[in-house]
Amino acid sequence: MVGGYLENGMTEQALHGFRNMWREDMKPNEFTFSTILTAAPVLPPSQFHAQAIKAGYESSPKVGTALLTEDVNKVRMES
């Protein structure tokens, strides 16, 4: 659902859905994390990075790639 919201430009709804998953004790999977991370720079990436670590996805190639991509995009925007 988070990915569907983001694909349709509904960033706030995606963020709300992601937060609700945590509130309802539904652990987002690595695909949800990588999807939400690709929404940067609209969303604060450090918050999602910390949550990915808490969820145990710090070694996930999919999440790691999304984090790296986000970092590169941030550097590009700053320069």
N, CA, C and O atoms as a GROMACS GRO file, in nm:
protein
  316
    1MET      N    1   0.080  -0.118   0.000
    1MET     CA    2   0.000   0.000   0.000
    1MET      C    3   0.086   0.126   0.000
    1MET      O    4   0.055   0.224  -0.068
    2VAL      N    5   0.194   0.124   0.077
    2VAL     CA    6   0.284   0.238   0.084
    2VAL      C    7   0.337   0.270  -0.055
    2VAL      O    8   0.340   0.387  -0.095
    3GLY      N    9   0.380   0.169  -0.127
    3GLY     CA   10   0.431   0.189  -0.262
    3GLY      C   11   0.327   0.247  -0.356
    3GLY      O   12   0.358   0.333  -0.438
    4GLY      N   13   0.204   0.201  -0.344
    4GLY     CA   14   0.095   0.253  -0.427
    4GLY      C   15   0.070   0.400  -0.402
    4GLY      O   16   0.050   0.478  -0.495
    5TYR      N   17   0.071   0.438  -0.275
    5TYR     CA   18   0.055   0.580  -0.242
    5TYR      C   19   0.167   0.664  -0.304
    5TYR      O   20   0.141   0.768  -0.364
    6LEU      N   21   0.290   0.616  -0.289
    6LEU     CA   22   0.403   0.692  -0.342
    6LEU      C   23   0.398   0.703  -0.494
    6LEU      O   24   0.429   0.809  -0.550
    7GLU      N   25   0.361   0.595  -0.561
    7GLU     CA   26   0.352   0.597  -0.707
    7GLU      C   27   0.250   0.697  -0.757
    7GLU      O   28   0.260   0.748  -0.868
    8ASN      N   29   0.151   0.725  -0.674
    8ASN     CA   30   0.045   0.818  -0.712
    8ASN      C   31   0.062   0.956  -0.651
    8ASN      O   32  -0.032   1.035  -0.647
    9GLY      N   33   0.183   0.984  -0.601
    9GLY     CA   34   0.212   1.116  -0.548
    9GLY      C   35   0.148   1.146  -0.414
    9GLY      O   36   0.137   1.263  -0.376
   10MET      N   37   0.105   1.045  -0.344
   10MET     CA   38   0.036   1.063  -0.216
   10MET      C   39   0.134   1.037  -0.101
   10MET      O   40   0.120   0.941  -0.025
   11THR      N   41   0.233   1.125  -0.090
   11THR     CA   42   0.342   1.106   0.006
   11THR      C   43   0.294   1.104   0.149
   11THR      O   44   0.337   1.019   0.228
   12GLU      N   45   0.206   1.194   0.184
   12GLU     CA   46   0.156   1.200   0.322
   12GLU      C   47   0.083   1.071   0.360
   12GLU      O   48   0.098   1.022   0.472
   13GLN      N   49   0.004   1.018   0.269
   13GLN     CA   50  -0.068   0.893   0.296
   13GLN      C   51   0.030   0.777   0.310
   13GLN      O   52   0.009   0.688   0.393
   14ALA      N   53   0.136   0.777   0.230
   14ALA     CA   54   0.238   0.672   0.241
   14ALA      C   55   0.306   0.678   0.378
   14ALA      O   56   0.325   0.575   0.443
   15LEU      N   57   0.341   0.797   0.419
   15LEU     CA   58   0.404   0.814   0.550
   15LEU      C   59   0.310   0.772   0.661
   15LEU      O   60   0.351   0.705   0.756
   16HIS      N   61   0.184   0.810   0.650
   16HIS     CA   62   0.084   0.772   0.750
   16HIS      C   63   0.069   0.619   0.757
   16HIS      O   64   0.064   0.561   0.865
   17GLY      N   65   0.062   0.556   0.640
   17GLY     CA   66   0.050   0.410   0.636
   17GLY      C   67   0.171   0.341   0.696
   17GLY      O   68   0.158   0.242   0.768
   18PHE      N   69   0.290   0.394   0.667
   18PHE     CA   70   0.412   0.337   0.723
   18PHE      C   71   0.412   0.349   0.875
   18PHE      O   72   0.445   0.252   0.945
   19ARG      N   73   0.377   0.465   0.926
   19ARG     CA   74   0.372   0.485   1.072
   19ARG      C   75   0.266   0.395   1.137
   19ARG      O   76   0.288   0.343   1.246
   20ASN      N   77   0.154   0.379   1.070
   20ASN     CA   78   0.049   0.292   1.126
   20ASN      C   79   0.094   0.148   1.137
   20ASN      O   80   0.055   0.076   1.229
   21MET      N   81   0.177   0.104   1.043
   21MET     CA   82   0.229  -0.032   1.050
   21MET      C   83   0.303  -0.052   1.182
   21MET      O   84   0.286  -0.154   1.249
   22TRP      N   85   0.385   0.045   1.220
   22TRP     CA   86   0.461   0.035   1.345
   22TRP      C   87   0.368   0.040   1.465
   22TRP      O   88   0.386  -0.036   1.561
   23ARG      N   89   0.267   0.128   1.460
   23ARG     CA   90   0.174   0.140   1.573
   23ARG      C   91   0.094   0.012   1.594
   23ARG      O   92   0.060  -0.022   1.708
   24GLU      N   93   0.064  -0.056   1.486
   24GLU     CA   94  -0.015  -0.179   1.494
   24GLU      C   95   0.074  -0.304   1.512
   24GLU      O   96   0.027  -0.417   1.498
   25ASP      N   97   0.201  -0.282   1.542
   25ASP     CA   98   0.297  -0.391   1.560
   25ASP      C   99   0.310  -0.479   1.436
   25ASP      O  100   0.334  -0.599   1.446
   26MET      N  101   0.294  -0.419   1.319
   26MET     CA  102   0.315  -0.488   1.193
   26MET      C  103   0.451  -0.445   1.141
   26MET      O  104   0.467  -0.332   1.093
   27LYS      N  105   0.549  -0.533   1.150
   27LYS     CA  106   0.684  -0.499   1.109
   27LYS      C  107   0.691  -0.486   0.956
   27LYS      O  108   0.667  -0.583   0.884
   28PRO      N  109   0.725  -0.364   0.908
   28PRO     CA  110   0.740  -0.349   0.763
   28PRO      C  111   0.852  -0.439   0.711
   28PRO      O  112   0.953  -0.459   0.779
   29ASN      N  113   0.834  -0.492   0.591
   29ASN     CA  114   0.938  -0.578   0.535
   29ASN      C  115   1.042  -0.493   0.462
   29ASN      O  116   1.028  -0.371   0.452
   30GLU      N  117   1.146  -0.558   0.413
   30GLU     CA  118   1.255  -0.485   0.349
   30GLU      C  119   1.210  -0.411   0.224
   30GLU      O  120   1.268  -0.309   0.189
   31PHE      N  121   1.108  -0.461   0.157
   31PHE     CA  122   1.059  -0.393   0.037
   31PHE      C  123   0.987  -0.263   0.074
   31PHE      O  124   0.997  -0.163   0.004
   32THR      N  125   0.914  -0.266   0.186
   32THR     CA  126   0.847  -0.145   0.232
   32THR      C  127   0.950  -0.039   0.270
   32THR      O  128   0.935   0.078   0.236
   33PHE      N  129   1.056  -0.081   0.341
   33PHE     CA  130   1.162   0.013   0.376
   33PHE      C  131   1.229   0.072   0.253
   33PHE      O  132   1.250   0.193   0.245
   34SER      N  133   1.263  -0.012   0.158
   34SER     CA  134   1.332   0.039   0.039
   34SER      C  135   1.241   0.133  -0.039
   34SER      O  136   1.288   0.231  -0.097
   35THR      N  137   1.112   0.105  -0.041
   35THR     CA  138   1.017   0.191  -0.110
   35THR      C  139   1.006   0.326  -0.043
   35THR      O  140   1.010   0.429  -0.110
   36ILE      N  141   0.992   0.327   0.089
   36ILE     CA  142   0.977   0.454   0.161
   36ILE      C  143   1.106   0.536   0.153
   36ILE      O  144   1.101   0.659   0.150
   37LEU      N  145   1.220   0.469   0.150
   37LEU     CA  146   1.347   0.541   0.140
   37LEU      C  147   1.365   0.607   0.004
   37LEU      O  148   1.431   0.711  -0.006
   38THR      N  149   1.307   0.550  -0.100
   38THR     CA  150   1.320   0.609  -0.232
   38THR      C  151   1.234   0.734  -0.247
   38THR      O  152   1.244   0.804  -0.348
   39ALA      N  153   1.150   0.763  -0.150
   39ALA     CA  154   1.067   0.884  -0.154
   39ALA      C  155   1.146   1.007  -0.116
   39ALA      O  156   1.094   1.118  -0.126
   40ALA      N  157   1.269   0.992  -0.073
   40ALA     CA  158   1.355   1.106  -0.036
   40ALA      C  159   1.376   1.192  -0.159
   40ALA      O  160   1.380   1.136  -0.269
   41PRO      N  161   1.388   1.320  -0.150
   41PRO     CA  162   1.410   1.400  -0.030
   41PRO      C  163   1.284   1.448   0.040
   41PRO      O  164   1.290   1.531   0.130
   42VAL      N  165   1.170   1.397  -0.002
   42VAL     CA  166   1.044   1.442   0.057
   42VAL      C  167   1.032   1.398   0.202
   42VAL      O  168   0.976   1.470   0.285
   43LEU      N  169   1.083   1.281   0.234
   43LEU     CA  170   1.072   1.227   0.369
   43LEU      C  171   1.208   1.228   0.438
   43LEU      O  172   1.312   1.220   0.372
   44PRO      N  173   1.210   1.238   0.571
   44PRO     CA  174   1.338   1.241   0.643
   44PRO      C  175   1.403   1.102   0.647
   44PRO      O  176   1.356   1.015   0.720
   45PRO      N  177   1.510   1.080   0.571
   45PRO     CA  178   1.570   0.947   0.559
   45PRO      C  179   1.630   0.893   0.687
   45PRO      O  180   1.626   0.772   0.710
   46SER      N  181   1.687   0.978   0.771
   46SER     CA  182   1.752   0.927   0.892
   46SER      C  183   1.653   0.855   0.983
   46SER      O  184   1.689   0.758   1.049
   47GLN      N  185   1.530   0.903   0.987
   47GLN     CA  186   1.427   0.839   1.068
   47GLN      C  187   1.403   0.696   1.018
   47GLN      O  188   1.392   0.604   1.099
   48PHE      N  189   1.394   0.679   0.888
   48PHE     CA  190   1.367   0.547   0.831
   48PHE      C  191   1.488   0.457   0.839
   48PHE      O  192   1.474   0.335   0.852
   49HIS      N  193   1.607   0.514   0.831
   49HIS     CA  194   1.729   0.437   0.847
   49HIS      C  195   1.733   0.376   0.986
   49HIS      O  196   1.763   0.257   1.001
   50ALA      N  197   1.704   0.455   1.087
   50ALA     CA  198   1.703   0.405   1.225
   50ALA      C  199   1.599   0.295   1.243
   50ALA      O  200   1.625   0.195   1.310
   51GLN      N  201   1.483   0.313   1.184
   51GLN     CA  202   1.378   0.212   1.195
   51GLN      C  203   1.418   0.083   1.121
   51GLN      O  204   1.385  -0.027   1.166
   52ALA      N  205   1.487   0.096   1.009
   52ALA     CA  206   1.532  -0.022   0.936
   52ALA      C  207   1.631  -0.103   1.021
   52ALA      O  208   1.627  -0.226   1.021
   53ILE      N  209   1.718  -0.034   1.093
   53ILE     CA  210   1.812  -0.102   1.181
   53ILE      C  211   1.738  -0.172   1.294
   53ILE      O  212   1.766  -0.288   1.324
   54LYS      N  213   1.642  -0.102   1.355
   54LYS     CA  214   1.563  -0.162   1.463
   54LYS      C  215   1.487  -0.286   1.415
   54LYS      O  216   1.469  -0.381   1.490
   55ALA      N  217   1.443  -0.283   1.289
   55ALA     CA  218   1.368  -0.396   1.235
   55ALA      C  219   1.459  -0.510   1.191
   55ALA      O  220   1.410  -0.618   1.158
   56GLY      N  221   1.591  -0.488   1.192
   56GLY     CA  222   1.684  -0.594   1.158
   56GLY      C  223   1.721  -0.601   1.011
   56GLY      O  224   1.769  -0.704   0.964
   57TYR      N  225   1.700  -0.492   0.937
   57TYR     CA  226   1.729  -0.492   0.794
   57TYR      C  227   1.858  -0.420   0.758
   57TYR      O  228   1.878  -0.386   0.642
   58GLU      N  229   1.945  -0.397   0.855
   58GLU     CA  230   2.068  -0.324   0.826
   58GLU      C  231   2.159  -0.399   0.728
   58GLU      O  232   2.244  -0.338   0.663
   59SER      N  233   2.141  -0.530   0.716
   59SER     CA  234   2.222  -0.610   0.624
   59SER      C  235   2.149  -0.642   0.494
   59SER      O  236   2.204  -0.712   0.408
   60SER      N  237   2.029  -0.593   0.479
   60SER     CA  238   1.950  -0.623   0.359
   60SER      C  239   2.007  -0.548   0.238
   60SER      O  240   2.020  -0.426   0.243
   61PRO      N  241   2.039  -0.620   0.131
   61PRO     CA  242   2.089  -0.552   0.011
   61PRO      C  243   1.987  -0.451  -0.044
   61PRO      O  244   2.025  -0.344  -0.091
   62LYS      N  245   1.861  -0.485  -0.040
   62LYS     CA  246   1.757  -0.396  -0.093
   62LYS      C  247   1.751  -0.265  -0.014
   62LYS      O  248   1.744  -0.157  -0.073
   63VAL      N  249   1.752  -0.274   0.119
   63VAL     CA  250   1.748  -0.155   0.204
   63VAL      C  251   1.879  -0.078   0.192
   63VAL      O  252   1.878   0.044   0.185
   64GLY      N  253   1.992  -0.149   0.189
   64GLY     CA  254   2.121  -0.083   0.175
   64GLY      C  255   2.133  -0.005   0.046
   64GLY      O  256   2.187   0.106   0.044
   65THR      N  257   2.083  -0.062  -0.062
   65THR     CA  258   2.085   0.007  -0.191
   65THR      C  259   1.998   0.132  -0.188
   65THR      O  260   2.036   0.236  -0.241
   66ALA      N  261   1.881   0.121  -0.125
   66ALA     CA  262   1.792   0.237  -0.115
   66ALA      C  263   1.857   0.348  -0.031
   66ALA      O  264   1.844   0.466  -0.064
   67LEU      N  265   1.925   0.310   0.075
   67LEU     CA  266   1.994   0.409   0.159
   67LEU      C  267   2.107   0.477   0.082
   67LEU      O  268   2.124   0.598   0.089
   68LEU      N  269   2.183   0.398   0.009
   68LEU     CA  270   2.293   0.453  -0.069
   68LEU      C  271   2.241   0.548  -0.178
   68LEU      O  272   2.296   0.656  -0.199
   69THR      N  273   2.136   0.507  -0.245
   69THR     CA  274   2.075   0.591  -0.348
   69THR      C  275   2.027   0.722  -0.288
   69THR      O  276   2.045   0.828  -0.348
   70GLU      N  277   1.965   0.715  -0.172
   70GLU     CA  278   1.916   0.835  -0.105
   70GLU      C  279   2.031   0.927  -0.070
   70GLU      O  280   2.020   1.049  -0.088
   71ASP      N  281   2.141   0.871  -0.019
   71ASP     CA  282   2.258   0.952   0.016
   71ASP      C  283   2.315   1.023  -0.107
   71ASP      O  284   2.351   1.140  -0.100
   72VAL      N  285   2.324   0.952  -0.217
   72VAL     CA  286   2.377   1.011  -0.341
   72VAL      C  287   2.286   1.125  -0.387
   72VAL      O  288   2.334   1.231  -0.426
   73ASN      N  289   2.155   1.103  -0.382
   73ASN     CA  290   2.061   1.207  -0.424
   73ASN      C  291   2.070   1.328  -0.334
   73ASN      O  292   2.057   1.441  -0.381
   74LYS      N  293   2.092   1.307  -0.206
   74LYS     CA  294   2.105   1.419  -0.111
   74LYS      C  295   2.228   1.503  -0.144
   74LYS      O  296   2.222   1.626  -0.143
   75VAL      N  297   2.339   1.436  -0.172
   75VAL     CA  298   2.463   1.506  -0.206
   75VAL      C  299   2.444   1.586  -0.335
   75VAL      O  300   2.490   1.699  -0.346
   76ARG      N  301   2.377   1.528  -0.431
   76ARG     CA  302   2.352   1.598  -0.558
   76ARG      C  303   2.269   1.723  -0.536
   76ARG      O  304   2.295   1.826  -0.599
   77MET      N  305   2.170   1.716  -0.448
   77MET     CA  306   2.083   1.832  -0.423
   77MET      C  307   2.159   1.943  -0.350
   77MET      O  308   2.130   2.061  -0.369
   78GLU      N  309   2.255   1.904  -0.267
   78GLU     CA  310   2.331   2.003  -0.191
   78GLU      C  311   2.437   2.073  -0.275
   78GLU      O  312   2.482   2.182  -0.239
   79SER      N  313   2.477   2.011  -0.385
   79SER     CA  314   2.583   2.073  -0.465
   79SER      C  315   2.529   2.154  -0.580
   79SER      O  316   2.606   2.212  -0.656
   0.00000   0.00000   0.00000
